[in-house]
Amino acid sequence: MADFINADVKIDKFNEIIDIAKRTASDLKPAMAAIGNLVAKSVKQNFREGGRPVRWPSSKKVL
């Protein structure tokens, strides 16, 4: 006896999902922009607080 697989595929929906996956996987700009913004925000906060989690030692250099 042969085994059969029956599947109903809505090809339009399938193609839509594949297109979304292709765009998402090939265009990393949105993800990289979000990561860049997070890093920039963290660096700015670090400077505002003078170091995290421990404050930086005072500079001995005279400006």
C-alpha positions, 0 to 999 in steps of 0.5 A: 500500500502506498502512502499519500500526502494530501495538502491544500496550499493556498499558493497566494498566501504561501507566496506572500509569506515567502516574499516577506521572508526574502525581504526580511532576510536580505535587508538587514538595514532595519535591524542594524539601524535598531541595533545602532540606535540602541548602542548610541543611546547606551553610549550617551547614557554612559557619558551622562552618568560618568561610567556604568556600573561604576563611575570612571575615575577623575581625569588627572589631565589639566585642560 
